[in-house]
Amino acid sequence: MTSRHYRDAAAGAAAIAVLALAACGTSASTGAPATSAGSAAASAAATSTAFSAADSTFTARMLGLEGQSAALGAAVTGHAATPELQQFAARMRAQASMAQRMRELMGSWHQPVPGPYSSGASLPAAMMGTGMMSAADWAEIGGEHGQPFSSHWLDAMIGGYNTEVALCRQELASGASPQARALAASMLAERQSELAQLRQWHQDPQMGMMG
């Protein structure tokens, strides 16, 4: 099966780097100078809400990719995928709290929170980019079963996770929010481990034959 456009991680990393260069300054809650306990409380509040354009771009793009991954995980059921993919999809469903945390962060920054992901639907500009599937991709994979589905599914997951890894690395390099950076560090470790497994399956010619 030929590689699809959403596998182009290098292009995604380059585009993310351009966005990071455009991100300058840090937005934070500020107030009049305070002293003692009041000063400490004000400092803590400012730190908790501090963010930059890089943080906002990171969370919006990651929400799109995480929404796509959740939709792909749901698609495994009913398409006669292998037990390995079934188990992987189950683990993906357990990661839903990360997307919720990103939505909460965007709310605390008073940034517009993207709506829920809908497979095959047009996405807001903030959620678009490398690693995202098109309506045609969804239409194709929706009619597949067994080996063709598994191969297409792995292609899509690898493309999305490649972009997530690039976004996490860029957030760690350019982000201002401690909370977003901590989330990026956690997700980077998880995605790198998961990518290794997905790539191994993608090289296995027997993957999907059981479906």
C-alpha positions, 0 to 999 in steps of 0.5 A: 500500500502506498504511503498517504499524504498524512505520513509526511512528518518532515513537512509537519515538523517544518510547518510547526517550526514556522508557527513557533517562530511567529509565537512571541511574548507571553500572555498572563494575568497581571495586577498591581504590585503586592507584597508578602502573601498577596504577592505570592498568590498573585505570582502563582495565579499568573504562572497558572494562566501564563501562555503563549501563541505556541501553547495555543497552537499546540493544544488546538492542533493536538485536539484535532489529532487526538480527536482523529485518533479517538475516531480511528480507535472507534472504527476498529470495532466492526472492521474485523481488525486483528486482536492487536489492533483491538487492544491498542484501540482500547488503550487509546480510549483510556487516554481521553483525559489528555484531550479534556486537560487540553480543553481545560487549559484553553478555557483557562487561557480564555482561548476558543476551544475547538468543537468535537472532532467529527470524522469526514467533516470539515475542520476549523483552521486551527485544527488542520495540518499535516497528519489529518485525514481528509473526507476521502480518506474516511470514506475509503477506510469506512468501506474496508475490512481485514488486511486493507483496513489494518494497513490503512488504519496503521498508515493513518495512526502513524501519520497522526502520531508522527505529527503529535511527536513533532508538536510535543517537541516544539511545545517543549522548545517554545511553549510558555505554559508549565502545564502545557509543557508538562502535558507535552513531555508526558505525551511525547514519551507515550507517542514515541513508544506507541509509534515503535509498536505501530511501525513494527506492525506496519512492516508485518505482512501478516497484519490483518490477515486474521480479520 
